[in-house]
Amino acid sequence: MRIAFASGKGGTGKTTIAVNLAWFLAYEGQRVQYLDCDVEEPNGHIFLKPAIERQERASVMVPIIDQKRCTSCAKCGEVCQFSAIVNLPSNTLLIPPMCHGCGLCTLVCPTKAITEGTREIGLIETGKTADAIPFVHGVLNIGEPMAIPLIEQVKARGAASHTQIIDAPPGTSCPVVKTIRDSDLVVMVTEPTPFGLHDLKMAVSVASNLGVPVGIVVNRENGAFEPLERYLETRSLPVLARFPEDREIARSYSEGLLICEALPTYREKFKALADGIGEILKEHGESKGWQISANL
Amino acid sequence: MADFSELVIISGKGGTGKTSLVACLASLFKSRVVADCDVDAANLNLILNGNVVEKKDFVGGKKAVIKSDLCTVCGKCLEVCRFGAISQDFVVDRVACEGCGACHVFCPTSAIDFSPRRCGECYTCTTADGQPLVFAELLPGEENSGKLVTMVRTEARKQAETKNIPLIVIDGPPGIGCPVIASVTGTSHAVIVTEPTGSGIHDLKRILQLTAHFGINAGVVVNKSDINTTHTSSVKALCEKEGRAMFFGGIPFEPKVSEAQRKGITILDYAPTSEASTAIRNIYKRIKKNMEES
């Protein structure tokens, strides 16, 4: 079971909702795993505070050009779709951050001057929280543009035996697509502002193109924002929970605390969210393993 | 050598108030081009309300499509594809396809189409004060946002050159990856907008490493600075310690800021005498001074 958290716009509260739901589900006895796929700026660990047990280097394949064997035929640069190879009259240069590791240059080189090695793009850390929630996140190296292979490697550590809570990066392009594409449900966390709504619409269309069911969380609500309500109604998007604009939430967030622990009255909201998720999963015939007890 | 400078506003963490600050700076720097490089979620024009004067298609990367009538199911494409994008019955999964073209190159019967696709649009606008705004929209779920950022910046530079405008203000995307790198490379100055939270500071440290990596003169603005004054002080200390970053100041939390946001106007227009507006004008002066001096 995979539940992803996305938003389009950044800073709407994806991570806040995801870490608290993970905590709540574990508290209710579900087997939960937390996967932070926002590898450019991972923040889940600030709240879940896992003890890191293992660090692994994440890498991608990269060509190694043997200048002695290279005849400067320029075939490699011709086929490379990512402008990662520059063919000069007397040698051939690689621009590593541009390379997608497809291996095509290696395959087309007529003199077998290109072999492959690996290039490090970041770090994957795994551990457990104090509540025994298994935790995985990826940390992209500074100056590294290739986020997607790292996202894929974090997701590959998802345990089928657990409900995976997946924190997606902001935006609506390929990193989000790769994060949510095989989820059973994506929870879109939005805020009632023109920016929040504009980006929510785009994020929802990404999810519907992928055929992933969507549930909505409206965060930092302060009176109804009509354009958002109209949109949710027209598109028949189910609102799973609404959180008010609350200075206490902002304060506990700024200190890296979980709402469920610092402000236990909010646990009911997360119960409602968990129940709402359960209902959508049931509609799609995916509710196996999703049980929430009634006692808080 | 170009005779305009480029100032980029970034944040690392999303939702810290980049776009709201850019909208204010756009009105304070009177002669400027604005480039919205957050092509995944382009919001600046929701405030600036520019009139579109030119629209261009963005042609991004290619994707493979197998023409089943020409396919002899030989399996060569499956063998060379590293991304698991081709199914056993020879259909390309558009989401998994990386656009490398290996299948196209090796298909013995030329059964694989590999053509460029329209992935978004780039708009040049004129805002109410007669100044140019360039923004783009990537079609939802598309790739190559870095390339589209480059297209927005190219169009913005054309505007600066032809209209003799001395400054381009760039609204950058969140994060530190591909589209952010495309937004900051070649700029001289960066303003980093953060918030006084554990996450804000965590992400600020990473983005400061990025600006240092690219040798960009960076300064920091703390939004909602009075929400947690301890964290705001540590941001200040961090700037001083790094020695590479200026501290441009804080913007106090004010409900009027979100009211202005909902109305789709800047806080400077909505509540010009508010504390937040005063703080933003002071920040603008420091940014301007810093750009003139270094």
Interface residues (C-beta under 8 A of the other chain):
Chain A: G8 K9 G10 G11 T12 T15 V39 E40 E41 N43 I46 M61 V79 Q81 F82 H100 G101 C102 G103 L104 L107 V108 L140 I142 G143 E144 P145 M146 A147 P169 P170 G171 T172 S173 C174 P175 V176 V177 K178 R181 E191 P192 T193 P194 F195 H198 D199 M202 A203 S205 V206 N209 L210 N222 F225 E245 A250 R251 Y253 S254 E255 G256
Chain B: S11 G12 K13 G14 G15 T16 T19 V39 D40 A41 N43 L46 G61 K62 V80 R82 F83 V95 E98 G99 C100 G101 A102 V105 F106 L138 P140 G141 E142 E143 S145 G146 P173 P174 G175 I176 G177 C178 P179 V180 I181 E195 P196 T197 G198 S199 H202 D203 R206 Q209 L210 H213 F214 I227 N228 H231 P255 S258 Q261 R262 G264
